[in-house]
Amino acid sequence: TVLSEGEFSGALRIESLKGLGLKAAPADIALRMSQGVVKMDYAPVLNGGRLRLVPEARISTRGVSLAFPPKTRLLENVAVTQEMVDLLLARSNPLFMGSAVKSGTVTVDLKRFEYVPDAAPEKQLATEMDIVFNQLSMEMGPALREVLSLVKVKDSRYAVERLPVHMVIKDGRVHMAPLRIVVDHQPIVVSGWVSFDGT
């Protein structure tokens, strides 16, 4: 077929891309297809930082599999939005549910990303990433405030210069490595996992 055997290279201009409260500046997306493999390079300015999408898609009769090169810096110094905090923190650890972001930036490094459409549902997506929030400020949600109240912490605001988060998605679950936060000089360590269905 043309997709599995043909070749193509070119570029497209994307004037605007929006999502998760983010807005990308105009930029070109470079495309190259050869023997059923499509490589893309798209690196627009995004909320004061940079997005870099460099996936490799393999087209076959089983569907389209997707992978990123190891150590891809997906986001760099991008201004944090509420939607991003909900996705990167709250969905991976329910303690952060209801927390309201005030300011900060985020950098995301993909150590590994693979999507295989013809695998069992819980095996389709496998990824490992390092997320670093810088100059993060937020109002904590009710669940986190309740935990902190057990150790007599009343401050509802959380601010930190640097917050590293290590996340792994495998077997249909989102795993968060132990995360240490300090509020009003009181350290709290949270960790755990949540499945894609929210359990």
Secondary structure, DSSP 8 states (H G I E B T S, - for coil): -HHHH-EEEEEEEE--EEETTEEE--EEEEEEEETTEEEEEE--EETTEEE-B--EEEEETTEEEEE--TTEEEEEEEE--HHHHIIIIITT-GGGTT-EEEEEEEEEEEEEEEE-TTS-GGGSEEEEEEEEEEEEEEE--HHHHHHHHTTT----EEEEEEEEEEEEEETTEEEEEEEEEEETTEEEEEEEEEETT--
